[in-house]
Amino acid sequence: MSEKIKRGKISDRCLILSKEKLYSAGVSPILSTPVKQGVLFPVVGSVSSHAGGSDNVSQIEGASMEGCNADVSENFGVAGNLSEEVRFGDVYKIKLQWSGEAYAGCFFQLLTRNEYLRRPISLCGMGDGYVELAIRVAGSGTQELVSRQVGDYIECFGPLGRGFEIPECGLLSNQIQNDLYASDDVERNSENLKKKRYLVIGGGIGVAPLHPLVKELKNKTVKSAYKKHREEINGEQVLEQAAQIMNQNAHVVDVVLGYRDTPYLEDIADYVCVEDKNVDISGYQNASHSNVMPVLEKLLNENHYDDIYVCGPKKMLDAVALACMDSGYNPQLLTEAYFGCGVGACLVCTCEVNYTQKYARVCADGPMFRAKELYIEGAENKSLGRLIKEREEKKRADKQIVVLNSKQVNLAKNTTMADNIDLSNEMDNSLSVNLGGLELKSLLTTASGTFGFGREYNEFFDIGILGGISVKGLKLDETPGNPGRRIAEIQSGMINSVGLQNPGVEAFLRTEVDFIKSKNVAVIANINGGSVRDMVAMAERVNEAVDAVELNISCPNVSAGGMSFGTDPKMVKEVVSAVRQKVTKPLIVKLTPNVTDIGLIAEVCESEGADVLSMINTVTGLAVDPITGKTPLARAFGGMSGAAVKPVALRCINAVRSRVQIPILGMGGIGSARDVLEFLRCGATAVAIGTEIFRNPLLPVEIDRELRAFLQASGISNISEIKPLVD
Ligand SMILES: Cc1cc2nc3c(=O)[nH]c(=O)nc-3n(C[C@H](O)[C@H](O)[C@H](O)COP(=O)(O)O)c2cc1C
């Protein structure tokens, strides 16, 4: 590794070193109109192309040339000031200056100028001081990105995700290298010089992440290992003999790439499959007018593979995975999803894990999954829905409470970005506040559900700068969350339908509390229950271990037909007073904005003993596809958050301030120090950063710095001197 390369994940403004158009799309009957397709596409790796897969592959990003499956979350409008004509389906390769690490199968989160969420783009190539990304124009976000010119910058963070597993070659193991150096008996070692064979299959834009993979697989062959040795110890007889054996045993990588029409990035391919019969394929040695399946079947019959790697559109991925599993393999699949934060904190990009009662996070537990880890329709496995049904049936039969296994998947690496950030000026207490008895060293906290339990973002910055963390909403038992798609991007925000996926209160106490405490950050337990009894049981259980309890009264009360606790003053009174009796720590009640008179709800909370009010929870919202008329989310409605809800939050805080004496923890679209000051001016004492962190993983650090600088420049010694002014 070059010394210049920084370890761990970084967030940077990256210079565009070069840009090349790899593929020109045709004009779609629907998309040829001047529309802007704001895609909520976030797709890693296999950003769908229809190529290479089974027939008529559905388009997850919706900006397909066919346009028929236009993604339900897209925002339509007139394209902005693009510097050149860029069509949907076009593919560009962009080379970015990059001083960090990168690995095959990883992705980067790219900030666009005209869409809210970042776009995840897989690594397509890397070298000393740069990374290459192939971007398929799938909506107005990617369209804007590829319209930037050489010399412009792109804000980028990464590398992210679980990449491909690339085995160390047998011969490359240190032991064997040492043996080779030490021994003149090469034959003795020849058993170790095992020839390996890998199969790599890609379709459409899914061919891009296979480039660094193939390069690495080939570099790990015994052949190149030997070359290196020979350079080091020139002319030794023993190594000449080794060379012969190694050359005979060099690894083989069979690469099959499939396309709907014109191939691109096909230089690594041994087999090129082009579905469109009108495309001339005579220039290729092994080319066919088909999808990848016939070639795959032939290769599986003829060879034994040590591992198989696949990346392509969903239908292709599933078809290839099934064929490989039928032949006894467990291939590595680079999967796709709609992303929120991209780091594993928000739980919106989940997929079904085979034979478990959990959803995995595609961005952090994946995007590479072994086929057998996933639920794949048609394979010998079980869907989560089915498992939950079975579990419920068993629960009823056994009349027992099932406590689910709550082992956490933790892919955190040991490196953090804290090393890169100068925290030296952050030791003063100018941001400290007292929030209803809760002493916070900084008024900056994080909003429940947007920051997980802090581990993921701790890889970007030292979360110890925060005053508190409101953890992901907890329930008594581990909860898998909602099936299906959980996120829709909107103008300046998003709608989520996570459904409170969480590890359960016991697992939280066992595995998360100490970590947050070790950072000297207040632990705020966000509790949720379907009944007053559940709420009380949770409050009682967490009270001792945490610094404050945040009662989320937006959740539905099962005994009231699923109506949210927080919308009815009577239910609010009942639940707040019951929980208050069990909580000795500061009690925060989190209000929903989806009510007529939020001031009335606030008054009830105060009279029942709440110490703090936090607001706002998400605003109920609906996204709809103008073409299909369908909603993208599995559930009809979802919770809207991000910059779009900030005015609603400010209004709610302002309305509540004059009705109660207790302090307010403000949240809703906070994305800058200026926003924080606006919240204080409207009546908040402390604030929580939420969805905006998905756009900028370093947001808390930046706000912290800006606020401190602002206070210093204004001669204010503590932030609590800034009083509300708006009436
Ligand atoms: C993906 C996601 C998950 C959330 N999960 C919870 C939760 O579990 N409990 C809760 O009280 N609020 C939850 N919220 C609401 C946020 O804590 C916050 O109140 C809301 O998003 C407004 O702030 P923001 O616009 O800064 O995100 C969630 C929000 C998002 C975006």
The ligand as an SDF file (V2000), in Angstrom:
LIG
                    3D

 31 33  0  0  0  0  0  0  0  0999 V2000
  -34.8560    6.0810    8.8510 C   0  0  0  0  0  0  0  0  0  0  0  0
  -35.4730    6.7410   10.0550 C   0  0  0  0  0  0  0  0  0  0  0  0
  -35.7860    5.9850   11.1750 C   0  0  0  0  0  0  0  0  0  0  0  0
  -36.3710    6.5810   12.3020 C   0  0  0  0  0  0  0  0  0  0  0  0
  -36.6280    5.8230   13.4080 N   0  0  0  0  0  0  0  0  0  0  0  0
  -37.1380    6.4250   14.5290 C   0  0  0  0  0  0  0  0  0  0  0  0
  -37.3380    5.6770   15.7300 C   0  0  0  0  0  0  0  0  0  0  0  0
  -37.0370    4.4900   15.7980 O   0  0  0  0  0  0  0  0  0  0  0  0
  -37.8600    6.3160   16.8120 N   0  0  0  0  0  0  0  0  0  0  0  0
  -38.1860    7.6540   16.7820 C   0  0  0  0  0  0  0  0  0  0  0  0
  -38.6510    8.1940   17.7950 O   0  0  0  0  0  0  0  0  0  0  0  0
  -37.9690    8.3900   15.6610 N   0  0  0  0  0  0  0  0  0  0  0  0
  -37.4660    7.8060   14.5450 C   0  0  0  0  0  0  0  0  0  0  0  0
  -37.2280    8.5560   13.4140 N   0  0  0  0  0  0  0  0  0  0  0  0
  -37.5530    9.9910   13.4360 C   0  0  0  0  0  0  0  0  0  0  0  0
  -36.3130   10.8490   13.7250 C   0  0  0  0  0  0  0  0  0  0  0  0
  -35.7650   10.5420   14.9770 O   0  0  0  0  0  0  0  0  0  0  0  0
  -36.6400   12.3360   13.6620 C   0  0  0  0  0  0  0  0  0  0  0  0
  -37.5690   12.6200   14.6680 O   0  0  0  0  0  0  0  0  0  0  0  0
  -37.2180   12.7640   12.3180 C   0  0  0  0  0  0  0  0  0  0  0  0
  -36.6140   12.0860   11.2640 O   0  0  0  0  0  0  0  0  0  0  0  0
  -37.0660   14.2640   12.0720 C   0  0  0  0  0  0  0  0  0  0  0  0
  -35.7200   14.6540   12.0690 O   0  0  0  0  0  0  0  0  0  0  0  0
  -34.8090   14.7150   10.7510 P   0  0  0  0  0  0  0  0  0  0  0  0
  -35.6060   15.3790    9.6790 O   0  0  0  0  0  0  0  0  0  0  0  0
  -33.6000   15.4970   11.1350 O   0  0  0  0  0  0  0  0  0  0  0  0
  -34.4820   13.3020   10.4020 O   0  0  0  0  0  0  0  0  0  0  0  0
  -36.6580    7.9720   12.2890 C   0  0  0  0  0  0  0  0  0  0  0  0
  -36.3350    8.7240   11.1550 C   0  0  0  0  0  0  0  0  0  0  0  0
  -35.7400    8.1280   10.0450 C   0  0  0  0  0  0  0  0  0  0  0  0
  -35.3930    8.9710    8.8460 C   0  0  0  0  0  0  0  0  0  0  0  0
  1  2  1  0
  2  3  1  0
  2 30  2  0
  3  4  2  0
  4  5  1  0
  4 28  1  0
  5  6  2  0
  6  7  1  0
  6 13  1  0
  7  8  2  0
  7  9  1  0
  9 10  1  0
 10 11  2  0
 10 12  1  0
 12 13  2  0
 13 14  1  0
 14 15  1  0
 14 28  1  0
 15 16  1  0
 16 17  1  0
 16 18  1  0
 18 19  1  0
 18 20  1  0
 20 21  1  0
 20 22  1  0
 22 23  1  0
 23 24  1  0
 24 25  2  0
 24 26  1  0
 24 27  1  0
 28 29  2  0
 29 30  1  0
 30 31  1  0
M  END
$$$$
